[in-house]
Structure formats: structure tokens, C-alpha cells
Amino acid sequence: MSLIKIFYYGLIFYLIYLVVRFFFSLSKKKPPSKTIPSRSGVMVKDEYCNTYIPREEAIREIIDGKEYFFCSRECRNKFLEKKKTG
């Protein structure tokens, strides 16, 4: 009978250990799941459609020493076609 009590107390202590370990792991700080790249906060204007976009995401084109920014390749291509004809 004392062997059963030892087994019973051992099982109780093991369960308490698991519960304490579980709650301790919740209190630890977890690293962020995704890192967001830092942005400069500078917005630039698309020369064709006049929308503002973050400089880091813009498509950049230098024409005759002047820098132009575009939100998409489509806007860039339309601007270049307009510049050729106009």
C-alpha cells in the first residue's frame, strides 16, 4: 500500500510540475512573429496617376537627370509613352 501512495504522490507532483512549467512559459516574452521593415516615412508622388506611395516601394526612373517615381510598371510605361509623344 505504501508503494501505491508513493506512486500517487509522485504523479501529483509531476502534474503540479507540468502546470507550473506551462504558466511559466506563458510569462516569457515571445519574439515577434514577423518583423516589419523600417520605413523612412518619405512619400513620393507618382508622376502619371498622382498617387502618393512610400519611397521604398516606388519604381524609380531617372530621365534627363531628373528622378521620377511610379506606383506600378503600368504607370511608368504610360508615362514614358506620353513623354515620347508629347
C-alpha positions as CSV (number, residue, x, y, z in Angstrom):
1,M,0.0,0.0,0.0
2,S,2.9,2.4,0.7
3,L,4.1,1.8,-2.9
4,I,0.7,2.9,-4.2
5,K,0.9,6.1,-2.1
6,I,4.4,6.9,-3.4
7,F,3.3,6.4,-7.0
8,Y,0.2,8.6,-6.3
9,Y,2.2,11.4,-4.7
10,G,4.8,11.2,-7.5
11,L,2.0,11.6,-10.1
12,I,0.5,14.6,-8.2
13,F,4.0,16.3,-8.0
14,Y,4.6,15.6,-11.7
15,L,1.2,17.2,-12.6
16,I,1.9,20.2,-10.5
17,Y,5.3,20.5,-12.2
18,L,3.7,20.4,-15.6
19,V,1.2,23.1,-14.6
20,V,3.8,25.4,-13.2
21,R,6.0,24.9,-16.2
22,F,3.1,25.7,-18.5
23,F,2.3,29.0,-16.7
24,F,6.0,30.0,-16.5
25,S,6.3,29.5,-20.3
26,L,3.4,31.9,-20.8
27,S,5.0,34.7,-18.9
28,K,8.2,34.6,-21.1
29,K,8.3,37.2,-23.8
30,K,7.9,35.7,-27.2
31,P,9.8,37.2,-30.2
32,P,7.5,38.9,-32.8
33,S,6.3,36.5,-35.4
34,K,7.0,38.9,-38.3
35,T,9.5,41.7,-38.5
36,I,8.3,44.8,-40.2
37,P,11.0,46.5,-42.2
38,S,11.6,50.0,-41.1
39,R,10.5,52.8,-43.4
40,S,11.8,56.3,-43.8
41,G,8.3,57.7,-43.8
42,V,9.0,59.6,-47.0
43,M,6.2,59.6,-49.5
44,V,6.7,60.3,-53.2
45,K,4.2,61.2,-55.9
46,D,3.6,59.0,-58.9
47,E,4.1,61.2,-62.0
48,Y,1.4,59.6,-64.0
49,C,-1.5,58.9,-61.7
50,N,-0.6,61.4,-59.0
51,T,-0.9,58.9,-56.1
52,Y,1.5,59.0,-53.1
53,I,3.5,55.9,-52.2
54,P,6.3,55.1,-49.8
55,R,9.7,55.9,-51.4
56,E,10.9,52.3,-50.6
57,E,8.1,50.8,-52.6
58,A,8.2,53.1,-55.6
59,I,9.6,52.3,-59.0
60,R,12.3,54.8,-59.7
61,E,13.3,56.1,-63.1
62,I,15.8,58.8,-64.0
63,I,15.2,60.7,-67.2
64,D,17.4,63.6,-68.3
65,G,18.9,63.8,-64.8
66,K,15.5,64.1,-63.1
67,E,14.2,61.4,-60.8
68,Y,10.6,60.2,-61.3
69,F,8.7,57.8,-59.1
70,F,5.9,55.4,-60.1
71,C,3.4,53.2,-58.2
72,S,3.5,50.4,-60.8
73,R,5.2,49.4,-64.1
74,E,2.0,50.2,-65.9
75,C,2.1,53.9,-64.8
76,R,5.8,54.0,-65.6
77,N,5.2,52.7,-69.1
78,K,2.3,55.0,-69.7
79,F,4.4,58.0,-68.5
80,L,7.3,57.1,-70.8
81,E,4.9,56.7,-73.8
82,K,3.4,60.1,-73.0
83,K,6.8,61.6,-72.7
84,K,7.9,60.2,-76.1
85,T,4.9,61.5,-77.9
86,G,4.5,64.8,-76.0
